[in-house]
Amino acid sequence: MKPFLSQWRAELTLAMRQGEQLLVSVGIPLGILVFFSQIDVVSFDGVKAVDYLTPATMALAVMSTSMVSLGIGTGFDRNYGVLKRLGATPLGRGRWLAAKVATVATIEVGQVAMLGAVGAALGWRPPATWPLGIVALALGTAAFAGIGLALAGALPALANLAATNSVYLVLLLIGGMVVPLEKFPGPLAALAHGLPAASLSGLVITTMGPEKFATGPLWLVLTLWAIGAPLVAAKTFRWDG
């Protein structure tokens, strides 16, 4: 237990020192929440912007941390031989991975609490179904962590950096986190509904916000990604490269 706790503290300290990753995981979701809830740029069809954006940016924060921060950091660790060396230490690969997951979970708890507090200050009031939103965020963490680790374990560090940021940008734009999916053309909206970002945002916005999407298909899609992406990562991940 002690090696795991030591590694968790070290990973958390390192994450807090990486300004560019904090910008992606904290600054961007917070900036979107404050800016778009106060400036009438995007129409939310009669719904208060803050009621839509608070849960939406929670989904965005989970995607940022569990895919971008975890994936890029792990990719560079693998490229520099850190993972190979850690596998030969008493820490081992299993406890290293557990420490990584615990670090992501710790950061996400802080993100959700911060965004919830800011949203509440701006007028957001969550409905009674909000605990289901927490379940959706946990599934989203598994899905996006699997995607991030799959990319990190298969690509060279710089290629992984470019690929992860590209995937993040695409999912941000078509994930329903800033612009509601009903404003997209039909084929693009249909594509988005099969991806984890739209499923996560749809579930969180429904359970913690004002929208009333049909949640059955969303739970199915997100659960499949939450199971499938980690399995792909486990199958393809290379510890050295």
MDAnalysis code that builds the backbone (N, CA, C; Angstrom):
import MDAnalysis as mda
import numpy as np

u = mda.Universe.empty(723, n_residues=241, atom_resindex=np.repeat(np.arange(241), 3), trajectory=True)
u.add_TopologyAttr("name", ["N", "CA", "C"] * 241)
u.add_TopologyAttr("resid", np.arange(1, 242))
u.add_TopologyAttr("resname", ["MET", "LYS", "PRO", "PHE", "LEU", "SER", "GLN", "TRP", "ARG", "ALA", "GLU", "LEU", "THR", "LEU", "ALA", "MET", "ARG", "GLN", "GLY", "GLU", "GLN", "LEU", "LEU", "VAL", "SER", "VAL", "GLY", "ILE", "PRO", "LEU", "GLY", "ILE", "LEU", "VAL", "PHE", "PHE", "SER", "GLN", "ILE", "ASP", "VAL", "VAL", "SER", "PHE", "ASP", "GLY", "VAL", "LYS", "ALA", "VAL", "ASP", "TYR", "LEU", "THR", "PRO", "ALA", "THR", "MET", "ALA", "LEU", "ALA", "VAL", "MET", "SER", "THR", "SER", "MET", "VAL", "SER", "LEU", "GLY", "ILE", "GLY", "THR", "GLY", "PHE", "ASP", "ARG", "ASN", "TYR", "GLY", "VAL", "LEU", "LYS", "ARG", "LEU", "GLY", "ALA", "THR", "PRO", "LEU", "GLY", "ARG", "GLY", "ARG", "TRP", "LEU", "ALA", "ALA", "LYS", "VAL", "ALA", "THR", "VAL", "ALA", "THR", "ILE", "GLU", "VAL", "GLY", "GLN", "VAL", "ALA", "MET", "LEU", "GLY", "ALA", "VAL", "GLY", "ALA", "ALA", "LEU", "GLY", "TRP", "ARG", "PRO", "PRO", "ALA", "THR", "TRP", "PRO", "LEU", "GLY", "ILE", "VAL", "ALA", "LEU", "ALA", "LEU", "GLY", "THR", "ALA", "ALA", "PHE", "ALA", "GLY", "ILE", "GLY", "LEU", "ALA", "LEU", "ALA", "GLY", "ALA", "LEU", "PRO", "ALA", "LEU", "ALA", "ASN", "LEU", "ALA", "ALA", "THR", "ASN", "SER", "VAL", "TYR", "LEU", "VAL", "LEU", "LEU", "LEU", "ILE", "GLY", "GLY", "MET", "VAL", "VAL", "PRO", "LEU", "GLU", "LYS", "PHE", "PRO", "GLY", "PRO", "LEU", "ALA", "ALA", "LEU", "ALA", "HIS", "GLY", "LEU", "PRO", "ALA", "ALA", "SER", "LEU", "SER", "GLY", "LEU", "VAL", "ILE", "THR", "THR", "MET", "GLY", "PRO", "GLU", "LYS", "PHE", "ALA", "THR", "GLY", "PRO", "LEU", "TRP", "LEU", "VAL", "LEU", "THR", "LEU", "TRP", "ALA", "ILE", "GLY", "ALA", "PRO", "LEU", "VAL", "ALA", "ALA", "LYS", "THR", "PHE", "ARG", "TRP", "ASP", "GLY"])
u.atoms.positions = np.array([
    [0.819, -1.214, 0.000],
    [0.000, 0.000, 0.000],
    [0.857, 1.270, 0.000],
    [1.982, 1.227, 0.729],
    [2.828, 2.404, 0.823],
    [3.398, 2.819, -0.529],
    [3.921, 1.876, -1.357],
    [4.400, 2.302, -2.684],
    [3.307, 2.951, -3.526],
    [2.076, 2.402, -3.443],
    [0.967, 2.991, -4.195],
    [0.689, 4.416, -3.734],
    [0.611, 4.635, -2.418],
    [0.322, 5.974, -1.890],
    [1.426, 6.962, -2.251],
    [2.660, 6.511, -2.191],
    [3.773, 7.391, -2.544],
    [3.707, 7.782, -4.014],
    [3.406, 6.805, -4.874],
    [3.311, 7.094, -6.299],
    [2.113, 7.987, -6.597],
    [0.998, 7.763, -5.898],
    [-0.196, 8.603, -6.087],
    [0.115, 10.053, -5.722],
    [0.790, 10.257, -4.600],
    [1.159, 11.627, -4.201],
    [2.111, 12.252, -5.218],
    [3.063, 11.460, -5.699],
    [4.014, 11.985, -6.682],
    [3.301, 12.347, -7.987],
    [2.397, 11.489, -8.450],
    [1.655, 11.754, -9.692],
    [0.781, 12.995, -9.532],
    [0.136, 13.133, -8.387],
    [-0.743, 14.281, -8.154],
    [0.060, 15.572, -8.087],
    [1.209, 15.538, -7.420],
    [2.067, 16.721, -7.342],
    [2.560, 17.123, -8.727],
    [2.971, 16.138, -9.515],
    [3.450, 16.416, -10.868],
    [2.331, 17.008, -11.728],
    [1.123, 16.449, -11.602],
    [-0.012, 16.951, -12.394],
    [-0.320, 18.400, -12.043],
    [-0.208, 18.751, -10.774],
    [-0.510, 20.121, -10.344],
    [0.533, 21.122, -10.830],
    [1.709, 20.625, -11.203],
    [2.778, 21.519, -11.666],
    [2.772, 21.727, -13.177],
    [1.959, 20.961, -13.897],
    [1.952, 21.035, -15.354],
    [0.904, 22.045, -15.802],
    [1.364, 23.257, -16.058],
    [0.451, 24.342, -16.375],
    [-0.371, 24.105, -17.614],
    [0.249, 23.511, -18.661],
    [-0.493, 23.303, -19.905],
    [-1.597, 22.279, -19.731],
    [-1.361, 21.257, -18.895],
    [-2.400, 20.274, -18.648],
    [-3.511, 20.836, -17.767],
    [-3.147, 21.685, -16.811],
    [-4.166, 22.336, -15.984],
    [-5.044, 23.254, -16.820],
    [-4.438, 23.887, -17.828],
    [-5.223, 24.742, -18.719],
    [-6.284, 23.924, -19.434],
    [-5.902, 22.741, -19.943],
    [-6.848, 21.897, -20.665],
    [-7.906, 21.326, -19.725],
    [-7.473, 20.823, -18.570],
    [-8.389, 20.095, -17.699],
    [-9.232, 20.994, -16.800],
    [-8.733, 22.188, -16.488],
    [-9.462, 23.081, -15.576],
    [-9.837, 24.393, -16.266],
    [-8.860, 25.033, -16.905],
    [-9.085, 26.363, -17.459],
    [-10.119, 26.402, -18.560],
    [-10.058, 25.454, -19.507],
    [-10.994, 25.466, -20.630],
    [-12.430, 25.211, -20.183],
    [-12.722, 24.156, -19.390],
    [-14.110, 23.982, -18.939],
    [-14.630, 25.172, -18.130],
    [-13.805, 25.701, -17.233],
    [-14.246, 26.832, -16.424],
    [-14.482, 28.063, -17.292],
    [-13.590, 28.308, -18.256],
    [-13.749, 29.453, -19.142],
    [-15.021, 29.358, -19.979],
    [-15.305, 28.146, -20.489],
    [-16.529, 27.947, -21.272],
    [-17.763, 28.194, -20.415],
    [-17.757, 27.667, -19.199],
    [-18.907, 27.848, -18.303],
    [-19.175, 29.324, -18.030],
    [-18.149, 30.050, -17.635],
    [-18.344, 31.459, -17.259],
    [-18.671, 32.302, -18.486],
    [-17.937, 32.105, -19.582],
    [-18.126, 32.962, -20.756],
    [-19.493, 32.761, -21.396],
    [-19.821, 31.492, -21.733],
    [-21.050, 31.241, -22.481],
    [-22.307, 31.358, -21.623],
    [-22.168, 31.280, -20.293],
    [-23.345, 31.485, -19.446],
    [-23.653, 32.959, -19.234],
    [-22.672, 33.811, -19.514],
    [-22.872, 35.241, -19.323],
    [-23.037, 36.000, -20.632],
    [-22.526, 35.439, -21.717],
    [-22.587, 36.097, -23.025],
    [-23.547, 35.314, -23.920],
    [-24.518, 35.970, -24.491],
    [-25.544, 35.309, -25.295],
    [-25.020, 35.057, -26.711],
    [-24.153, 34.030, -26.817],
    [-23.568, 33.673, -28.103],
    [-24.286, 32.463, -28.696],
    [-24.550, 31.452, -27.863],
    [-25.223, 30.235, -28.292],
    [-26.609, 30.191, -27.678],
    [-27.626, 29.904, -28.491],
    [-29.001, 29.800, -28.002],
    [-29.258, 28.403, -27.454],
    [-29.920, 28.319, -26.300],
    [-30.248, 27.038, -25.683],
    [-31.755, 26.812, -25.641],
    [-32.477, 27.446, -26.568],
    [-33.910, 27.212, -26.766],
    [-34.717, 27.376, -25.482],
    [-34.586, 28.510, -24.857],
    [-35.388, 28.828, -23.688],
    [-34.838, 28.315, -22.374],
    [-33.815, 27.473, -22.422],
    [-33.195, 26.951, -21.202],
    [-32.115, 27.920, -20.739],
    [-32.028, 28.130, -19.438],
    [-30.963, 28.992, -18.927],
    [-29.600, 28.402, -19.293],
    [-28.740, 29.235, -19.837],
    [-27.443, 28.757, -20.300],
    [-26.666, 28.061, -19.193],
    [-26.699, 28.608, -17.992],
    [-25.909, 28.032, -16.905],
    [-26.427, 26.650, -16.517],
    [-27.741, 26.399, -16.660],
    [-28.286, 25.082, -16.328],
    [-27.823, 24.025, -17.315],
    [-27.608, 24.431, -18.557],
    [-27.087, 23.516, -19.573],
    [-25.573, 23.375, -19.450],
    [-24.888, 24.479, -19.278],
    [-23.431, 24.488, -19.362],
    [-22.742, 23.913, -18.126],
    [-23.352, 24.015, -16.950],
    [-22.682, 23.482, -15.760],
    [-22.467, 21.976, -15.873],
    [-23.503, 21.173, -16.128],
    [-23.228, 19.739, -16.317],
    [-22.427, 19.448, -17.577],
    [-22.629, 20.244, -18.634],
    [-21.878, 20.003, -19.874],
    [-20.385, 20.184, -19.656],
    [-19.999, 21.211, -18.912],
    [-18.577, 21.428, -18.670],
    [-17.999, 20.409, -17.686],
    [-18.833, 19.818, -16.835],
    [-18.360, 18.702, -16.011],
    [-17.974, 17.527, -16.904],
    [-18.812, 17.247, -17.909],
    [-18.485, 16.189, -18.867],
    [-17.204, 16.527, -19.617],
    [-17.060, 17.782, -20.013],
    [-15.855, 18.216, -20.715],
    [-14.623, 18.069, -19.832],
    [-14.743, 18.395, -18.555],
    [-13.613, 18.271, -17.637],
    [-13.163, 16.822, -17.503],
    [-14.131, 15.908, -17.437],
    [-13.798, 14.481, -17.351],
    [-13.064, 14.038, -18.611],
    [-13.561, 14.459, -19.779],
    [-12.886, 14.105, -21.027],
    [-11.472, 14.684, -21.057],
    [-11.316, 15.922, -20.613],
    [-10.004, 16.570, -20.637],
    [-8.996, 15.837, -19.766],
    [-9.410, 15.485, -18.558],
    [-8.473, 14.874, -17.612],
    [-8.198, 13.414, -17.945],
    [-9.251, 12.638, -18.181],
    [-9.058, 11.198, -18.334],
    [-8.517, 10.811, -19.706],
    [-8.714, 11.645, -20.727],
    [-8.155, 11.328, -22.034],
    [-6.897, 12.137, -22.326],
    [-6.979, 13.462, -22.253],
    [-5.864, 14.310, -22.679],
    [-4.719, 14.270, -21.664],
    [-5.011, 14.622, -20.423],
    [-3.939, 14.674, -19.419],
    [-3.318, 13.298, -19.191],
    [-4.152, 12.290, -19.007],
    [-3.632, 10.937, -18.764],
    [-2.920, 10.399, -19.995],
    [-3.538, 10.559, -21.167],
    [-2.975, 9.983, -22.374],
    [-1.655, 10.602, -22.782],
    [-1.584, 11.932, -22.775],
    [-0.347, 12.598, -23.195],
    [0.770, 12.345, -22.186],
    [0.456, 12.456, -20.893],
    [1.475, 12.206, -19.873],
    [2.017, 10.794, -19.937],
    [1.126, 9.831, -20.123],
    [1.547, 8.431, -20.207],
    [2.386, 8.188, -21.462],
    [2.010, 8.841, -22.565],
    [2.770, 8.686, -23.801],
    [4.208, 9.131, -23.658],
    [4.416, 10.270, -23.000],
    [5.788, 10.743, -22.815],
    [6.535, 9.881, -21.795],
    [5.842, 9.387, -20.765],
    [6.486, 8.471, -19.818],
    [6.979, 7.217, -20.528],
    [6.171, 6.701, -21.432],
    [6.569, 5.501, -22.182],
    [7.736, 5.813, -23.106],
    [7.679, 6.972, -23.771],
    [8.724, 7.354, -24.717],
    [10.080, 7.518, -24.030],
    [10.075, 8.060, -22.808],
    [11.323, 8.292, -22.079],
    [11.802, 7.067, -21.302],
    [11.070, 5.957, -21.395],
    [11.490, 4.734, -20.713],
    [11.093, 4.660, -19.261],
    [10.267, 5.612, -18.794],
    [9.870, 5.625, -17.380],
    [9.048, 4.390, -17.039],
    [8.117, 4.033, -17.915],
    [7.245, 2.899, -17.624],
    [8.032, 1.599, -17.556],
    [9.001, 1.442, -18.441],
    [9.818, 0.228, -18.440],
    [10.607, 0.108, -17.141],
    [11.147, 1.232, -16.691],
    [11.928, 1.198, -15.436],
    [11.026, 0.965, -14.229],
    [9.831, 1.591, -14.227],
    [8.918, 1.407, -13.098],
    [8.460, -0.047, -12.984],
    [8.332, -0.717, -14.134],
    [7.903, -2.109, -14.102],
    [8.884, -3.022, -13.395],
    [10.142, -2.599, -13.310],
    [11.168, -3.413, -12.658],
    [11.363, -3.045, -11.191],
    [10.653, -2.041, -10.696],
    [10.770, -1.615, -9.308],
    [9.735, -2.331, -8.448],
    [9.836, -2.217, -7.097],
    [8.809, -2.827, -6.226],
    [7.407, -2.274, -6.471],
    [7.316, -1.052, -7.040],
    [6.000, -0.494, -7.333],
    [5.241, -1.396, -8.298],
    [5.886, -1.821, -9.374],
    [5.250, -2.682, -10.355],
    [4.269, -1.946, -11.252],
    [3.885, -2.596, -12.318],
    [2.996, -1.967, -13.283],
    [1.577, -1.813, -12.743],
    [1.116, -2.815, -11.992],
    [-0.249, -2.765, -11.469],
    [-0.473, -1.592, -10.538],
    [0.448, -1.387, -9.599],
    [0.274, -0.272, -8.657],
    [0.535, 1.067, -9.333],
    [1.409, 1.087, -10.335],
    [1.582, 2.332, -11.084],
    [0.286, 2.727, -11.776],
    [-0.366, 1.749, -12.420],
    [-1.620, 2.032, -13.108],
    [-2.690, 2.453, -12.111],
    [-2.750, 1.789, -10.952],
    [-3.726, 2.160, -9.924],
    [-3.480, 3.585, -9.437],
    [-2.209, 3.974, -9.297],
    [-1.891, 5.337, -8.868],
    [-2.310, 6.355, -9.918],
    [-2.135, 6.014, -11.205],
    [-2.577, 6.886, -12.289],
    [-4.090, 7.088, -12.240],
    [-4.823, 5.986, -12.070],
    [-6.288, 6.054, -12.014],
    [-6.728, 6.877, -10.804],
    [-6.078, 6.661, -9.667],
    [-6.431, 7.418, -8.460],
    [-6.148, 8.904, -8.639],
    [-5.071, 9.237, -9.347],
    [-4.754, 10.641, -9.607],
    [-5.823, 11.291, -10.473],
    [-6.226, 10.594, -11.531],
    [-7.282, 11.104, -12.407],
    [-8.572, 11.311, -11.615],
    [-8.939, 10.319, -10.797],
    [-10.169, 10.426, -10.008],
    [-10.105, 11.595, -9.029],
    [-8.953, 11.791, -8.402],
    [-8.802, 12.895, -7.444],
    [-8.969, 14.234, -8.127],
    [-8.327, 14.398, -9.273],
    [-8.437, 15.663, -10.009],
    [-9.872, 15.901, -10.457],
    [-10.527, 14.850, -10.925],
    [-11.893, 15.007, -11.414],
    [-12.864, 15.373, -10.301],
    [-12.678, 14.831, -9.124],
    [-13.525, 15.226, -7.994],
    [-13.387, 16.719, -7.733],
    [-12.153, 17.211, -7.769],
    [-11.929, 18.645, -7.589],
    [-12.548, 19.470, -8.701],
    [-12.424, 18.988, -9.948],
    [-13.003, 19.708, -11.080],
    [-14.519, 19.811, -10.965],
    [-15.171, 18.688, -10.707],
    [-16.635, 18.671, -10.626],
    [-17.111, 19.551, -9.480],
    [-16.421, 19.479, -8.335],
    [-16.808, 20.323, -7.207],
    [-16.644, 21.802, -7.538],
    [-15.544, 22.154, -8.204],
    [-15.304, 23.553, -8.559],
    [-16.333, 24.061, -9.554],
    [-16.582, 23.277, -10.615],
    [-17.555, 23.689, -11.621],
    [-18.953, 23.763, -11.028],
    [-19.278, 22.827, -10.133],
    [-20.577, 22.884, -9.469],
    [-20.726, 24.128, -8.616],
    [-19.666, 24.490, -7.907],
    [-19.713, 25.689, -7.060],
    [-19.854, 26.952, -7.892],
    [-19.079, 27.030, -8.988],
    [-19.179, 28.199, -9.864],
    [-20.554, 28.252, -10.526],
    [-21.035, 27.097, -10.997],
    [-22.365, 27.047, -11.598],
    [-23.445, 27.479, -10.614],
    [-23.342, 27.010, -9.364],
    [-24.323, 27.400, -8.351],
    [-24.286, 28.899, -8.099],
    [-23.092, 29.479, -8.096],
    [-22.976, 30.926, -7.902],
    [-23.610, 31.698, -9.064],
    [-23.631, 31.062, -10.252],
    [-24.226, 31.702, -11.425],
    [-25.712, 31.391, -11.587],
    [-26.245, 30.533, -10.686],
    [-27.680, 30.270, -10.711],
    [-28.095, 28.848, -11.015],
    [-27.151, 27.914, -11.199],
    [-27.500, 26.517, -11.495],
    [-28.025, 25.827, -10.250],
    [-29.114, 25.078, -10.409],
    [-29.673, 24.275, -9.330],
    [-29.928, 22.873, -9.867],
    [-29.181, 21.874, -9.415],
    [-29.320, 20.521, -9.977],
    [-30.632, 19.866, -9.549],
    [-31.225, 19.049, -10.426],
    [-32.440, 18.307, -10.050],
    [-32.096, 17.135, -9.138],
    [-33.143, 16.439, -8.674],
    [-32.947, 15.342, -7.731],
    [-32.239, 14.146, -8.358],
    [-32.166, 14.111, -9.679],
    [-31.529, 12.976, -10.362],
    [-30.015, 13.135, -10.489],
    [-29.433, 14.135, -9.851],
    [-28.011, 14.422, -10.049],
    [-27.088, 13.239, -9.712],
    [-27.421, 12.330, -8.743],
    [-26.494, 11.204, -8.515],
    [-26.278, 10.337, -9.754],
    [-27.296, 10.242, -10.623],
    [-27.101, 9.483, -11.860],
    [-26.063, 10.149, -12.749],
    [-25.956, 11.464, -12.653],
    [-24.922, 12.165, -13.399],
    [-23.532, 11.768, -12.944],
    [-23.371, 11.516, -11.656],
    [-22.073, 11.068, -11.135],
    [-21.718, 9.698, -11.704],
    [-22.733, 8.815, -11.813],
    [-22.500, 7.498, -12.417],
    [-22.052, 7.656, -13.871],
    [-22.718, 8.558, -14.605],
    [-22.334, 8.802, -15.995],
    [-20.914, 9.335, -16.095],
    [-20.530, 10.217, -15.188],
    [-19.170, 10.751, -15.199],
    [-18.144, 9.657, -14.929],
    [-18.489, 8.707, -14.051],
    [-17.579, 7.582, -13.783],
    [-17.420, 6.706, -15.025],
    [-18.526, 6.436, -15.730],
    [-18.440, 5.667, -16.972],
    [-17.636, 6.432, -18.025],
    [-17.849, 7.743, -18.090],
    [-17.089, 8.560, -19.027],
    [-15.602, 8.531, -18.730],
    [-15.255, 8.507, -17.456],
    [-13.845, 8.417, -17.081],
    [-13.220, 7.140, -17.619],
    [-13.927, 6.019, -17.459],
    [-13.411, 4.746, -17.969],
    [-13.264, 4.771, -19.488],
    [-14.278, 5.325, -20.175],
    [-14.242, 5.359, -21.638],
    [-13.089, 6.209, -22.149],
    [-12.960, 7.417, -21.625],
    [-11.935, 8.322, -22.150],
    [-10.538, 7.936, -21.680],
    [-10.420, 7.359, -20.493],
    [-9.115, 6.863, -20.060],
    [-8.663, 5.729, -20.973],
    [-9.614, 4.865, -21.370],
    [-9.272, 3.798, -22.294],
    [-8.799, 4.331, -23.630],
    [-9.485, 5.357, -24.146],
    [-9.066, 5.960, -25.419],
    [-7.674, 6.579, -25.281],
    [-7.481, 7.341, -24.207],
    [-6.189, 7.994, -24.003],
    [-5.048, 7.006, -23.870],
    [-5.256, 5.925, -23.108],
    [-4.200, 4.929, -22.925],
    [-3.965, 4.115, -24.193],
    [-5.031, 3.877, -24.968],
    [-4.852, 3.156, -26.237],
    [-3.966, 3.946, -27.188],
    [-4.204, 5.259, -27.276],
    [-3.365, 6.104, -28.126],
    [-1.942, 6.194, -27.570],
    [-1.831, 6.356, -26.242],
    [-0.510, 6.504, -25.626],
    [0.333, 5.251, -25.766],
    [-0.320, 4.093, -25.748],
    [0.421, 2.838, -25.808],
    [0.731, 2.362, -27.207],
    [0.154, 3.034, -28.210],
    [0.356, 2.574, -29.578],
    [1.173, 3.522, -30.432],
    [1.239, 4.801, -30.057],
    [1.871, 5.812, -30.901],
    [3.135, 6.375, -30.251],
    [4.096, 6.829, -31.046],
    [5.222, 7.593, -30.495],
    [4.699, 8.854, -29.795],
    [5.497, 9.394, -28.890],
    [5.027, 10.468, -28.011],
    [4.474, 11.667, -28.769],
    [5.206, 12.155, -29.779],
    [4.753, 13.348, -30.498],
    [3.524, 13.050, -31.351],
    [3.486, 11.861, -31.952],
    [2.300, 11.479, -32.715],
    [1.093, 11.336, -31.789],
    [1.318, 10.792, -30.597],
    [0.249, 10.671, -29.607],
    [-0.245, 12.049, -29.172],
    [0.680, 12.985, -28.985],
    [0.306, 14.351, -28.611],
    [-0.623, 14.962, -29.660],
    [-0.243, 14.837, -30.921],
    [-1.054, 15.403, -31.997],
    [-2.396, 14.680, -32.117],
    [-2.374, 13.351, -32.047],
    [-3.605, 12.581, -32.211],
    [-4.583, 12.841, -31.070],
    [-4.071, 12.860, -29.842],
    [-4.951, 13.070, -28.689],
    [-5.592, 14.450, -28.727],
    [-4.798, 15.468, -29.038],
    [-5.359, 16.817, -29.118],
    [-6.366, 16.943, -30.255],
    [-6.109, 16.262, -31.356],
    [-7.042, 16.297, -32.489],
    [-8.368, 15.628, -32.125],
    [-8.281, 14.454, -31.500],
    [-9.500, 13.754, -31.079],
    [-10.269, 14.604, -30.068],
    [-9.539, 15.218, -29.144],
    [-10.177, 16.075, -28.133],
    [-10.931, 17.225, -28.788],
    [-10.301, 17.867, -29.760],
    [-10.936, 19.005, -30.422],
    [-12.199, 18.577, -31.156],
    [-12.129, 17.452, -31.868],
    [-13.301, 16.960, -32.592],
    [-14.437, 16.631, -31.628],
    [-14.118, 15.914, -30.553],
    [-15.153, 15.542, -29.585],
    [-15.710, 16.765, -28.862],
    [-14.871, 17.760, -28.620],
    [-15.354, 18.997, -28.008],
    [-16.375, 19.678, -28.912],
    [-16.085, 19.707, -30.225],
    [-16.946, 20.433, -31.153],
    [-18.261, 19.706, -31.431],
    [-18.223, 18.357, -31.477],
    [-19.444, 17.627, -31.829],
    [-19.998, 16.817, -30.662],
    [-19.547, 17.099, -29.447],
    [-19.981, 16.320, -28.294],
    [-21.165, 16.893, -27.546],
    [-21.741, 18.000, -28.036],
    [-22.888, 18.591, -27.357],
    [-22.537, 19.292, -26.061],
    [-21.258, 19.600, -25.855],
    [-20.827, 20.223, -24.608],
    [-20.867, 21.739, -24.664],
    [-20.827, 22.291, -25.859],
    [-20.914, 23.746, -26.029],
    [-22.126, 24.108, -26.879],
    [-22.301, 23.374, -27.986],
    [-23.429, 23.596, -28.898],
    [-24.338, 22.377, -28.843],
    [-25.634, 22.532, -28.536],
    [-26.560, 21.393, -28.491],
    [-26.576, 20.628, -29.821],
    [-26.678, 19.301, -29.738],
    [-26.598, 18.461, -30.931],
    [-27.749, 18.708, -31.898],
    [-28.899, 19.154, -31.399],
    [-30.028, 19.377, -32.303],
    [-29.775, 20.519, -33.280],
    [-28.725, 21.298, -33.057],
    [-28.378, 22.367, -33.983],
    [-27.457, 21.889, -35.105],
    [-27.008, 20.606, -35.047],
    [-26.116, 20.066, -36.052],
    [-26.915, 19.480, -37.219],
    [-26.324, 19.411, -38.419],
    [-26.958, 18.686, -39.529],
    [-27.202, 17.231, -39.148],
    [-28.233, 16.618, -39.735],
    [-28.628, 15.261, -39.374],
    [-27.510, 14.242, -39.401],
    [-26.740, 14.111, -40.493],
    [-25.675, 13.097, -40.533],
    [-24.605, 13.308, -39.460],
    [-24.242, 14.566, -39.201],
    [-23.232, 14.845, -38.183],
    [-23.767, 14.522, -36.791],
    [-25.026, 14.850, -36.541],
    [-25.635, 14.531, -35.251],
    [-25.703, 13.021, -35.047],
    [-26.027, 12.283, -36.119],
    [-26.092, 10.818, -36.018],
    [-24.722, 10.236, -35.684],
    [-23.671, 10.766, -36.327],
    [-22.313, 10.315, -36.019],
    [-21.966, 10.615, -34.571],
    [-22.290, 11.816, -34.119],
    [-21.960, 12.231, -32.759],
    [-22.621, 11.334, -31.722],
    [-23.844, 10.886, -31.992],
    [-24.566, 10.061, -31.020],
    [-23.908, 8.708, -30.795],
    [-23.056, 8.274, -31.713],
    [-22.355, 7.016, -31.515],
    [-21.034, 7.156, -30.800],
    [-20.643, 8.381, -30.471],
    [-19.362, 8.643, -29.818],
    [-19.561, 8.891, -28.325],
    [-18.536, 8.647, -27.512],
    [-18.724, 8.746, -26.060],
    [-18.963, 10.157, -25.554],
    [-18.453, 11.166, -26.254],
    [-18.609, 12.539, -25.759],
    [-20.073, 12.958, -25.730],
    [-20.798, 12.686, -26.827],
    [-22.208, 13.074, -26.890],
    [-23.044, 12.265, -25.912],
    [-22.723, 10.985, -25.766],
    [-23.465, 10.154, -24.811],
    [-23.248, 10.645, -23.388],
    [-22.005, 10.951, -23.046],
    [-21.713, 11.446, -21.707],
    [-22.394, 12.784, -21.456],
    [-22.223, 13.736, -22.372],
    [-22.819, 15.050, -22.159],
    [-24.337, 14.960, -22.108],
    [-24.941, 14.121, -22.983],
    [-26.388, 13.971, -22.968],
    [-26.898, 13.437, -21.649],
    [-26.208, 12.440, -21.092],
    [-26.625, 11.873, -19.806],
    [-26.465, 12.871, -18.665],
    [-25.326, 13.559, -18.647],
    [-25.072, 14.486, -17.541],
    [-26.010, 15.689, -17.618],
    [-26.250, 16.183, -18.824],
    [-27.144, 17.333, -18.975],
    [-28.583, 16.951, -18.623],
    [-28.974, 15.695, -18.894],
    [-30.326, 15.244, -18.558],
    [-30.481, 15.029, -17.056],
    [-29.493, 14.391, -16.431],
    [-29.623, 14.035, -15.014],
    [-29.250, 15.169, -14.075],
    [-28.450, 16.127, -14.564],
    [-28.002, 17.220, -13.704],
    [-28.418, 18.587, -14.235],
    [-29.194, 18.591, -15.326],
    [-29.587, 19.847, -15.944],
    [-31.006, 19.813, -16.464],
    [-31.315, 20.659, -17.451],
    [-32.704, 20.866, -17.860],
    [-33.190, 19.995, -19.014],
    [-32.285, 19.338, -19.741],
    [-32.693, 18.608, -20.932],
    [-33.389, 17.293, -20.563],
    [-34.165, 16.757, -21.493],
    [-34.888, 15.506, -21.283],
    [-34.662, 14.570, -22.458],
    [-33.404, 14.182, -22.649],
    [-33.089, 13.235, -23.707],
    [-33.588, 11.841, -23.323],
    [-33.817, 10.986, -24.320],
    [-34.087, 9.573, -24.064],
    [-32.772, 8.926, -23.635],
    [-32.690, 8.535, -22.383],
    [-31.382, 8.156, -21.833],
    [-30.993, 6.711, -22.095],
    [-31.953, 5.838, -22.462],
    [-31.619, 4.439, -22.680],
    [-30.500, 4.239, -23.688],
    [-30.624, 4.782, -24.909],
    [-29.539, 4.634, -25.885],
    [-28.232, 5.277, -25.423],
    [-28.324, 6.379, -24.673],
    [-27.113, 7.051, -24.205],
    [-26.359, 6.179, -23.203],
    [-27.090, 5.556, -22.268],
    [-26.444, 4.654, -21.309],
    [-25.790, 3.485, -22.037],
    [-26.463, 2.959, -23.050],
    [-25.917, 1.817, -23.788],
    [-24.617, 2.192, -24.495],
    [-24.625, 3.302, -25.226],
    [-23.434, 3.716, -25.969],
    [-22.280, 3.997, -25.016],
    [-22.549, 4.738, -23.940],
    [-21.472, 5.094, -23.017],
    [-20.921, 3.860, -22.309],
    [-21.795, 2.935, -21.929],
    [-21.335, 1.712, -21.265],
    [-20.460, 0.877, -22.192],
    [-20.863, 0.777, -23.463],
    [-20.049, 0.024, -24.426],
    [-18.660, 0.642, -24.578],
    [-18.595, 1.967, -24.654],
    [-17.291, 2.632, -24.723],
    [-16.507, 2.440, -23.422],
    [-17.187, 2.482, -22.291],
    [-16.504, 2.336, -20.991],
    [-15.914, 0.945, -20.819],
    [-16.505, -0.048, -21.464],
    [-15.966, -1.414, -21.416],
    [-14.972, -1.645, -22.548],
    [-15.355, -1.217, -23.755],
    [-14.553, -1.528, -24.926],
    [-13.228, -0.797, -24.997],
    [-13.222, 0.508, -24.697],
    [-11.982, 1.277, -24.825],
    [-10.886, 0.783, -23.879],
    [-11.175, 0.514, -22.589],
    [-10.120, -0.040, -21.728],
    [-9.644, -1.417, -22.184],
    [-10.551, -2.228, -22.725],
    [-10.129, -3.546, -23.215],
    [-9.167, -3.410, -24.395],
    [-9.467, -2.477, -25.294],
    [-8.564, -2.226, -26.422],
    [-7.212, -1.734, -25.912],
    [-7.243, -0.824, -24.928],
    [-5.991, -0.304, -24.363],
    [-5.172, -1.422, -23.727],
    [-5.836, -2.293, -22.978],
    [-5.128, -3.396, -22.320],
    [-4.515, -4.357, -23.348],
    [-5.205, -4.522, -24.482],
    [-4.729, -5.455, -25.502],
    [-3.561, -4.879, -26.296],
    [-3.569, -3.582, -26.533],
    [-2.597, -2.989, -27.462],
    [-1.478, -2.213, -26.775],
    [-1.605, -1.944, -25.482],
    [-0.636, -1.067, -24.814],
    [0.751, -1.700, -24.777],
    [1.753, -0.907, -25.191],
    [3.155, -1.326, -25.121],
    [3.850, -0.509, -24.043],
    [4.535, -1.191, -23.141],
    [5.147, -0.505, -21.995],
    [6.472, 0.160, -22.342],
    [7.048, -0.200, -23.460],
    [8.270, 0.488, -23.897],
    [8.111, 0.829, -25.378],
    [8.886, 1.792, -25.834],
    [8.758, 2.185, -27.236],
    [9.391, 3.542, -27.480],
])
